[in-house]
Amino acid sequence: MKILICSATNHNNLFNFDKVFADLCIDIFNYSMDEFDHKFNYWARKVNKLGIKEIKKIYYQDWNYKLLETYNSYRPDIILFINGCEIIDEKTFGILKSKTKLAVWFIDGKKRKLPLILAVAG
C-alpha cells in the first residue's frame, strides 16, 4: 500500500510517520510546503494583500500543480491531508477525488472552514 501525506507543514518530525508506516509495511511519501505567511517576508505579504501582485495565489497554484505531478508519478492508494490542507483548490481536489481515496486528519482538533473537505464525507 502507498500513502501520500499532504500538509502545509511537514509533521514527520512530530509523529515519525516514516518509522510507523515502515513497521506496517506501508510505503509513504511526504508532500508538504510552508504556509504562505511563514514562507514569505513582510513586504511580499503586503504586496499580496494590497493586490499589486497575487503572490499567494501563484504560490498555491504552483503547489497544487506539483501535487498533481507527485500523484501521477507516485500513484498512491490513499492521500492523507493533515489538518485539512486548506491550500488545495477545487479543481485539484476533484481530480484527486475521482482517482483515489482521500482522508483528512485534524491533528489539533481545531474546527476549520473546509467546504472542499466536506465533499469527501458526502
N, C-alpha and C positions, 0 to 999 in steps of 0.2 A: 504494500500500500504506500502511496505517496501523498504527502500533505504539503501544501503551500501555505505558509503562515504570513499574513499581511498585517502590517501595523504601521502606525505613524511614527513609532519609535521601536527600536529593537529591544524586546523584552527577554532575549535569550539569557542574558547575564542574571536576570532576576529569577527566572523559572527553570533555567537549564534544559530547555526543550531538546537540544541535541542529544544529551545523555538519556533523558527519559524515553524519547521516541526510539532511540537506538536500542535500548533494552527491550523494547516491544517489537523490534524488527520492522520499524516503520521509517521510511526514508522521508526526510523533511527538507524544505528549502525555505529560508527566511527571506522575505522581500519587505524591507522596511525603508522608511525615509524620515528625515526630520520634518516636523511640522513647520509650516511657513514662518511662524513667529519666532521659532528657535533658530532657524537656519539663516534668515536674512537680518541685516543690521537695521538700525533705527531709520536711516534715510531711505532704504529700499521699501520698508513698510510704509513710510509716509508717502512716498511717490505712488505706491499702490493705493493707499487709502484716498488720496486726492484724485485718483483716476487718471493721472498723467500717463501711466503705463501699467497695464494689468499684469504685474509680475506674478502675483499669487495664482491667477487663473492659468497662466502659461506654465508655471511650475507644477500645478496639479494636473494639467492636461498631459504634460510630459510623463508624470508618474503613472497615470492611467494607461498611456500608450506602452510604457515599459512593462507594466503589469500584464498586459495582453501578450506582449512578446515573451515574457517569462512563462506565462501559462502555456503558450504554444510550444515552447522549447522543452518545458519540464513535464507537461501533461499530468497534473496531479489528479488524484481521485477525489480529494476534498480540498477546499480552500477555507482556511480558518482566518476570519477577520477578528483581530484583537481590539477590544474597546470600540467596536463598530466601524473603525476606519472611515471616518466621515468624509474623507477626501475622494472617495471613489465616485465617479459620475454615473448617471443613469444608463448611458449607452454601454459603458464598460460593464456595469452591473448586469444589464440584460444579456449581454453576450456570455458572460461567465455563468449566469444562472441557467442558460439554455444548454451549456456544455458540461457542467459538473455540479457536484453537491457543494453548497455553501453553508458555513456555520459561523456564528458570532459568539464571542466570549467577552463579557464585560468583566475585566479583572477587578475593578474597584466598585462595581455595582452602581455606578453613577447613571442616572437617567439622562438620556440624550434625545435630541430631536433627530430621528433617523427614519424618514419616510421610506428610503430605499431598503433598509434592512427589514422593515416590517413586511415587505413583499415576499421575503423568504418564508416567513411563517404562514403566509396566506396562500 
